[in-house]
């Protein structure tokens, strides 16, 4: 099956590189605080490429992880948002 998003691998990478590490449950909680309800299973599916991601979801995920949207999309190597 073809990947259904381009951000999944970078979502996982940003979570694992964070200090302290952000779990999928932690990310789900951060997203909910920002008004986006995604369960841990949905985050797992995003990370493995099985779930599509809307533009709005990608923006909120980037903010919750503290990374730039361009990094999340693989267009930049600058990871941290300002």
C-alpha positions in Angstrom: 0.0 0.0 0.0 1.3 3.5 -0.9 1.9 5.9 1.9 -1.0 8.2 2.5 1.0 11.1 4.0 4.4 12.7 3.8 4.7 13.8 7.5 4.4 10.5 9.3 8.1 9.7 9.6 9.0 13.2 10.7 6.2 13.2 13.3 7.8 10.1 14.9 11.3 11.6 14.6 10.2 14.8 16.3 8.5 12.9 19.1 11.6 10.7 19.7 14.1 13.6 19.5 12.2 15.8 22.0 13.6 16.3 25.4 11.9 14.8 27.3 10.6 12.3 24.7 7.0 12.8 23.7 4.9 9.7 23.6 2.0 9.2 21.2 -0.4 9.7 24.2 1.5 12.9 25.1 1.1 14.2 21.6 -2.6 13.3 21.6 -3.0 15.4 24.8 -1.1 18.3 23.3 -3.3 18.3 20.2 -6.5 18.1 22.2 -5.4 21.3 24.1 -4.9 23.0 20.8 -8.4 21.9 19.7 -7.5 18.9 17.5 -8.9 15.6 18.7 -6.7 12.7 17.5 -6.4 9.5 19.5 -3.1 7.6 20.0 -4.2 5.1 17.3 -4.7 7.8 14.8 -1.2 9.2 15.5 0.2 5.7 15.1 -1.5 5.4 11.7 -0.2 8.8 10.7 3.4 7.8 11.6 3.1 4.5 9.6 1.6 6.3 6.6 -1.8 4.6 6.8 -3.8 7.7 7.6 -4.1 10.9 5.5 -3.5 14.2 7.2 -5.3 17.4 6.4 -3.5 20.7 6.1 -5.1 21.9 9.4 -4.0 18.8 11.2 -0.4 19.1 9.9 -0.2 22.7 11.1 -1.5 21.9 14.6 0.8 18.8 14.8 3.8 21.0 13.9 2.9 23.5 16.6 2.3 20.8 19.2 5.7 19.3 18.4 7.5 22.7 18.3 8.7 22.1 14.7 8.3 24.1 11.5 5.7 23.0 9.0 8.3 23.1 6.3 10.5 20.6 8.3 7.4 18.4 9.0 6.7 18.3 5.2 10.4 17.5 4.5 11.0 20.7 2.7 13.5 22.1 5.2 16.2 20.9 7.6 15.4 23.7 10.1 13.5 21.7 12.7 12.6 24.2 15.5 9.8 26.7 15.2 10.5 30.3 16.4 
